[in-house]
């Protein structure tokens, strides 16, 4: 909110009891602030005015378009899956074929959840960095290196961040599976079993903890990933409407499309 020039709100003397001296009502944002209930005034959220003259919280920017991404480890293979809904909050569904997973190398995929515009921009920048690396080094980037590069790219924009939370899944040069996820300022979280991202993280954690078991082959991994994704997306109005699953093995990449509920 705008304050009087040179006035530090932390140093306002106790004798100032009229809040209009601190937040002049001639400023529209300050006037809105003074109309809020006292319990809402310190909440750093966006507000919208409803028909009954009250203020309600709006959803965050990370949930604006909605997404559900999960990566899971198998025996000598790794899988990554995402939903395909492209919507604007829960109010409008634009399409059901939005791409949220991108092929980085022959053995590595990256899933990007978050704001759709930043997902497109960040995926193009990732593709540029990977091509530059392959031209300089004359070799493909390993999944762990992809993860470190993503962490660096996100952290260098921490004061004006990309609104996306990536998930990396791939096989390294020893054919060992690797999965990790990030927050939008680049903090990496590695896992020996599965990672999730998007607006459906709570539901995905629940079903993945129930369905995951170590030592799954590629067919069992596909079945488990599919059931986890569909079960979680059915409980989130911001994601769903179908899905895509990629299973990465040392010899091939298996891609299958899922049909989900369209309501």
C-alpha positions as CSV (number, residue, x, y, z in Angstrom):
1,X,0.0,0.0,0.0
2,X,1.1,3.6,-0.6
3,X,2.2,5.5,2.4
4,X,3.0,9.2,3.0
5,X,6.4,10.0,1.6
6,X,9.1,9.4,4.2
7,X,6.7,7.9,6.7
8,X,7.8,4.6,8.1
9,X,4.9,2.5,9.4
10,X,7.1,0.7,11.9
11,X,7.9,4.1,13.6
12,X,4.5,5.6,13.8
13,X,4.1,7.1,17.3
14,X,1.5,5.6,19.6
15,X,-0.4,8.9,19.8
16,X,-1.5,8.5,16.1
17,X,-4.8,6.9,16.5
18,X,-6.5,8.0,13.3
19,X,-5.5,5.5,10.6
20,X,-6.3,7.9,7.9
21,X,-3.1,9.8,8.8
22,X,-1.1,6.7,8.0
23,X,-3.2,5.5,5.0
24,X,-4.8,8.5,3.4
25,X,-8.3,7.6,2.1
26,X,-7.7,9.5,-1.1
27,X,-5.6,6.5,-2.2
28,X,-8.0,3.8,-3.5
29,X,-5.8,0.9,-2.2
30,X,-5.5,2.5,1.2
31,X,-9.3,3.1,1.4
32,X,-9.9,-0.6,0.5
33,X,-7.5,-1.6,3.3
34,X,-9.3,0.4,5.9
35,X,-12.6,-1.2,4.9
36,X,-11.3,-4.7,5.6
37,X,-12.1,-6.5,8.8
38,X,-9.2,-6.2,11.3
39,X,-8.6,-10.0,11.0
40,X,-7.8,-9.6,7.3
41,X,-5.6,-6.5,7.3
42,X,-2.3,-8.2,7.8
43,X,-3.0,-11.0,5.3
44,X,-0.6,-10.6,2.3
45,X,-3.1,-11.8,-0.3
46,X,-5.0,-10.4,-3.2
47,X,-8.7,-9.6,-2.4
48,X,-11.8,-9.4,-4.6
49,X,-15.0,-7.7,-3.6
50,X,-18.1,-9.9,-3.8
51,X,-21.7,-8.9,-4.2
52,X,-22.4,-8.9,-0.4
53,X,-19.8,-6.2,0.2
54,X,-17.2,-8.6,1.7
55,X,-13.7,-9.4,0.6
56,X,-12.7,-13.0,-0.3
57,X,-9.3,-14.5,-1.0
58,X,-8.4,-15.2,-4.5
59,X,-6.4,-18.3,-5.5
60,X,-2.6,-17.9,-5.9
61,X,-0.8,-17.5,-9.2
62,X,0.5,-21.1,-9.0
63,X,-3.1,-22.4,-9.1
64,X,-4.3,-20.0,-11.8
65,X,-4.1,-22.7,-14.6
66,X,-3.9,-25.8,-12.5
67,X,-1.7,-28.9,-13.1
68,X,-0.9,-32.3,-11.7
69,X,2.6,-33.8,-12.3
70,X,4.1,-37.0,-10.7
71,X,7.3,-38.8,-11.3
72,X,8.0,-42.3,-10.0
73,X,10.9,-44.7,-9.8
74,X,10.8,-48.3,-10.9
75,X,13.3,-51.2,-11.3
76,X,15.7,-49.9,-14.0
77,X,13.1,-47.5,-15.3
78,X,11.4,-44.2,-14.4
79,X,8.1,-42.7,-15.2
80,X,6.6,-39.2,-15.4
81,X,2.9,-38.3,-15.9
82,X,0.8,-35.2,-16.1
83,X,-2.7,-34.1,-16.7
84,X,-3.7,-32.3,-19.9
85,X,-6.2,-29.6,-18.7
86,X,-5.6,-26.0,-19.7
87,X,-8.0,-23.9,-17.7
88,X,-8.4,-20.5,-16.0
89,X,-9.0,-21.3,-12.3
90,X,-12.1,-23.5,-11.9
91,X,-14.2,-21.1,-14.0
92,X,-13.2,-22.0,-17.6
93,X,-11.5,-24.9,-19.4
94,X,-9.8,-23.7,-22.6
95,X,-8.6,-27.1,-23.9
96,X,-7.6,-30.6,-22.8
97,X,-4.4,-31.1,-24.7
98,X,-1.9,-28.8,-23.0
99,X,1.7,-29.9,-23.0
100,X,3.2,-29.9,-19.5
101,X,6.1,-32.4,-20.0
102,X,9.1,-31.7,-22.3
103,X,11.7,-34.1,-23.6
104,X,15.2,-32.9,-22.6
105,X,17.4,-35.8,-23.8
106,X,16.8,-39.4,-24.9
107,X,16.7,-40.4,-21.2
108,X,15.3,-37.4,-19.4
109,X,12.0,-35.5,-19.2
110,X,11.0,-32.4,-17.4
111,X,7.5,-31.6,-16.2
112,X,6.5,-28.0,-15.6
113,X,3.6,-27.0,-13.4
114,X,2.4,-23.5,-12.7
115,X,1.5,-20.5,-14.7
116,X,1.0,-21.6,-18.4
117,X,2.8,-18.6,-19.9
118,X,5.9,-19.1,-17.7
119,X,5.8,-22.8,-18.5
120,X,6.1,-22.0,-22.2
121,X,8.8,-19.5,-21.7
122,X,10.8,-21.6,-19.3
123,X,10.6,-24.7,-21.5
124,X,12.0,-22.7,-24.5
125,X,14.8,-21.4,-22.3
126,X,15.6,-24.9,-21.1
127,X,15.7,-26.2,-24.7
128,X,18.1,-23.4,-25.6
129,X,20.4,-24.2,-22.7
130,X,20.5,-27.9,-23.5
131,X,21.3,-27.3,-27.2
132,X,24.1,-24.9,-26.2
133,X,25.5,-27.6,-23.8
134,X,25.4,-30.3,-26.4
135,X,27.2,-28.1,-29.0
136,X,29.9,-27.1,-26.5
137,X,30.4,-30.5,-24.8
138,X,29.4,-32.8,-27.7
139,X,27.5,-35.0,-25.3
140,X,24.0,-35.2,-23.7
141,X,23.3,-33.7,-20.3
142,X,22.7,-36.1,-17.5
143,X,19.5,-35.8,-15.4
144,X,21.3,-34.7,-12.3
145,X,23.0,-31.9,-14.4
146,X,19.6,-31.0,-15.8
147,X,18.4,-30.6,-12.2
148,X,21.3,-28.5,-11.2
149,X,20.9,-26.3,-14.2
150,X,17.2,-25.8,-13.5
151,X,18.0,-24.9,-9.9
152,X,20.5,-22.3,-11.0
153,X,18.1,-20.8,-13.6
154,X,15.3,-20.5,-11.0
155,X,17.5,-19.1,-8.3
156,X,19.0,-16.4,-10.5
157,X,15.4,-15.1,-11.0
158,X,14.4,-15.3,-7.4
159,X,13.5,-11.6,-7.1
160,X,11.2,-11.9,-10.2
161,X,10.7,-15.6,-10.3
162,X,9.3,-17.9,-12.9
163,X,6.0,-19.1,-11.6
164,X,6.7,-22.8,-12.3
165,X,7.7,-25.8,-10.2
166,X,9.6,-28.3,-12.3
167,X,9.9,-32.0,-11.9
168,X,12.9,-33.9,-13.5
169,X,12.8,-37.7,-14.3
170,X,15.4,-39.7,-16.1
171,X,18.0,-42.4,-16.2
172,X,21.7,-41.5,-15.7
173,X,24.7,-43.0,-17.5
174,X,24.6,-46.0,-15.2
175,X,20.9,-46.6,-16.1
176,X,19.9,-45.7,-12.5
177,X,16.6,-43.7,-12.1
178,X,16.7,-40.2,-10.9
179,X,13.7,-38.0,-9.9
180,X,13.7,-34.6,-8.2
181,X,11.4,-31.6,-7.9
182,X,11.8,-27.8,-7.2
183,X,10.0,-24.9,-5.8
184,X,9.8,-21.7,-7.9
185,X,13.1,-20.3,-6.5
186,X,15.1,-23.4,-7.2
187,X,15.3,-25.4,-4.0
188,X,15.8,-29.0,-5.1
189,X,14.1,-32.0,-3.4
190,X,15.5,-35.4,-4.4
191,X,13.5,-38.6,-3.6
192,X,14.2,-42.3,-3.9
193,X,10.6,-43.1,-4.8
194,X,8.4,-40.4,-6.2
195,X,8.0,-36.6,-6.5
196,X,4.9,-34.5,-7.2
197,X,4.1,-30.9,-8.3
198,X,1.2,-28.7,-9.2
199,X,-2.1,-27.8,-7.7
200,X,-2.9,-31.5,-6.9
201,X,0.2,-32.1,-4.7
202,X,-1.8,-33.0,-1.6
203,X,-4.0,-35.6,-3.4
204,X,-1.0,-37.0,-5.3
205,X,1.0,-37.5,-2.1
206,X,-1.8,-39.5,-0.5
207,X,-2.4,-41.9,-3.4
208,X,1.3,-42.3,-4.2
209,X,2.2,-43.2,-0.7
210,X,-0.6,-45.8,-0.8
211,X,0.1,-47.3,-4.3
212,X,3.9,-47.0,-4.6
213,X,6.0,-50.1,-4.0
214,X,9.7,-50.6,-4.8
215,X,11.0,-52.9,-7.6
216,X,8.2,-52.3,-10.2
217,X,8.8,-53.2,-13.8
218,X,7.8,-50.9,-16.6
219,X,4.3,-52.3,-17.0
220,X,3.6,-52.1,-13.2
221,X,5.1,-48.6,-13.1
222,X,2.7,-47.5,-15.9
223,X,-0.3,-48.9,-14.1
224,X,0.6,-47.4,-10.8
225,X,1.4,-43.9,-12.3
226,X,-1.9,-43.9,-14.2
227,X,-4.0,-44.8,-11.2
228,X,-2.2,-42.3,-9.0
229,X,-2.7,-39.5,-11.6
230,X,-6.4,-40.2,-12.3
231,X,-7.3,-40.8,-8.7
232,X,-5.7,-37.5,-7.6
233,X,-6.9,-35.4,-10.5
234,X,-10.5,-36.5,-9.9
235,X,-10.3,-34.7,-6.6
236,X,-9.0,-31.4,-7.9
237,X,-11.2,-29.2,-10.1
238,X,-8.1,-27.4,-11.5
239,X,-6.5,-30.5,-13.1
240,X,-7.5,-33.6,-15.0
241,X,-9.4,-34.0,-18.2
242,X,-7.0,-36.8,-19.3
243,X,-3.3,-37.4,-18.9
244,X,-0.1,-38.5,-20.6
245,X,2.4,-41.0,-19.1
246,X,6.0,-41.5,-20.2
247,X,8.0,-44.5,-19.1
248,X,11.7,-44.2,-19.7
249,X,13.7,-47.4,-20.0
250,X,17.3,-48.0,-21.1
251,X,16.1,-49.1,-24.5
252,X,13.0,-47.0,-25.2
253,X,10.5,-44.4,-24.1
254,X,6.9,-45.6,-23.9
255,X,4.3,-42.9,-24.2
256,X,0.6,-43.6,-23.5
257,X,-2.4,-41.3,-23.3
258,X,-5.0,-41.6,-20.5
259,X,-8.7,-40.8,-20.8
260,X,-10.1,-39.1,-17.7
261,X,-13.3,-37.6,-16.5
262,X,-14.4,-34.6,-18.6
263,X,-16.7,-33.0,-16.0
